[in-house]
Amino acid sequence: MTIFKYLGDASEYYGTLFLDTDCAQLTVGTPGGFSCPGTIDIKNRAVLHVPADNTATIENLVSSNGIVSIGADNVNSLYGKLFINNKINFNKEKISVYYPRVFRPEAENVELIRLASGSSFSMAIEDFDISGFSVEPERLAVCTNAWMPNISFSVKEVEDGSRVLSASHRKYVYIDAAGKEGSESIFLQGNVSSWSDDGD
């Protein structure tokens, strides 16, 4: 794979950057954030990669079977973000989002892609195929019947009118407790103040 790592200033580039082969990857890793008022067009499994602890703001994203890779540094809880100011166009195909993240038991919500409120375009969860994530083993699983990770991806409109693709995680522990004539199933929501898993 040919990897282009862009570390320069693209704030005056109003043209279109085409990546049209699965051998092409553009990594926008400018310290402090990458900005481009032009268009990035990814096709045929080409990759636009936003590293962990980086943001990329572009005017337009066009995709025909392209991939957006959002970096995740699990050790430091740093995540990449992609902001789109004007147009997001999927050309009637889903866009693949690769999110190499190991979800930990703690509840959290992480923003991945944001489409600005002024855009005449829209996006929905059905527009995306999301892959690459996994779940860290839960230490409580040794003393319960099952550890049930509640992982979801959603597109929601936020306060300023932007639409945001986000990844959410909430911990649940499922216990089969001995009942009178069998077993009872209960769900304990793992991120509320009434629940403690510190062994007490």
N, C-alpha and C positions, 0 to 999 in steps of 0.2 A: 504494500500500500504506500502511495505517495502521501506524505503528511506535510502540509504547509502550516507553519506556526506563525501567525501574524501578531507581531508585537509593536507595530507602528501606529501612527495616527491616521485613521481613516475618516476623520470628521469632515473632510472636504470632498469625499468621494461620493458622487451622485449617480454613478453608473451602475451596471449590473455585473456581479461576479458570478460566473457560472461554474458549478462543479457538477460534472455530468458522467462520472464513472465511479464504480465501486472501489477504484484504486485511489480515490481522492478524499482527503480529509482536511478541512480547514479548522485549525484550533485558534480561537480568538482569546489570547491570554494577556492582553495589555494590563499591566498593573494599574489599578484604579478604575478599570472599566474600559471596554471597547465600544466605540461609537461609530456608526456608519449610516449616513443619510440616504444611502443608495439601496440596492436590492441584492439579496443573496438568493440564488436559484440553485437548489440541490436536486439532482436527478439520479435515478438508477443506482440507489444505495450509496450515493456519496454522503459524506458526514460533515455536519457542522457541529463542532465540539466547543462547549463552554466549560472550562476547567473549574474545579472546586475553588471557592473563594474568589470567583470572577463574575462579573456581569457583562452582558453584551446587549447593546441597544442598537437595533437596526430599524430602518424605515419599513422595509418590505421583506417578507420571507415567502418564497415560492417553492413548492415542493412537488415533484412527481416521483413518488417512491423514494424519497430521500430520508435521511436519518438525522435527528437532532440528539446529540449526546450531552447530557447534563452531568457534570462531574460531581462526585461526592467524596469528601474526606471524612470517613467515619471517626477517625481518631480525634479530630479537632472540631467535628460537627460543622464543617464548612461545606457549602453547597453552591453550585453555579446557578445563575438565573439568566433567562433570556427575555428581553423586553422588545416588543414589536409596536412601533408607533402608528403604522398606517394599515398595511395590507398583509394578511396571511391567506395564502391561496394554496389549497391542497390539490387542485386539478382533479377533483372527484376521486382522489385516492387518499387512504389514510397516511398520516405521517408517523414514522416510527420514532419513538422517544426511548433512547437507551439511558437507563438510570442505574448505574452500578453501585447500588446502595445496600448495605446490610442494616436492616431495621433492628433497632434495639428495643427492649421491653418498654422503655419510657414513652409516654404519649407525646406526640408532636405533630406539627403540620408544617410542610415545607413547600414554598412556592417554586415552581419550575419555569413556567412560561406565562407572561402577561401580555395581553393585547390591549392597547390603550383605548380609553373610552371614546375618543373621537373617530375611531375606525368605523367605516361602513360595512366591514366584514365581521364575521362572528366565528366562534369555534365552540365545539361541543365535545364531550368525552368520547363520542362515537367517531370523532375525527382522528383518534390516536390509537396506536398499538404501543403499549408500554412494556418494556422488558428489562432484564438485567438485575433486578432487585432480589434480595433473599432475606431470610429472617434469622436473627441470632438465636441460638438455643436458649430456652428459659430455664433458669436454675430451679424454679419451682416445679418444673415438669417431673422431677424425680419423686415428688410427693403428691402429685395429683394424676388424674387419669389422662389429661390432655392439656396441652398449651395451645390456645386458639388465637393466633394473631389476627387482628382485625385491621387489614390494610386496604385502603381504598384510594382511588384516584378520581378527581372530580374537576369539573369546570364550573366555576361560580362567578357571578357578578359581584364585585366588591363595592365599597362605599363610593368611590370616585367614578363608578361606571365601567371600570376596566373589567375584562374577563380574565380569570386566572385559572391555569391548570396547576393543581396542587396534589401532593401526596400526603395522606394522613394516616396516622397509626395510633391505635388505641389498644391497650392491653386488656385481654380478658383471660381469666383462668376458669376452666371447666372442671367441676368436681362431681364425681358420682359418689354420693354419700349413702351409707347403709340406711335403709328405711325399714319400716315395719315388716313388709313382706317382699322386699326387693331393694330397689335403690331409688334415690331421688337425685335429680339433676339440678344443679344451681349454677348461675353465672355470677361471677364476682368481677365487677368493673375495676380494672387495675389502676385507674388514674384519678380516683376520688379520695377525698381526705379520710373517709371512714375505713379505707382498706390499707392495711399495712402488711408488707411482706418481709419484714426485717427479722422474722423468726420468733418474735415475742408472742 
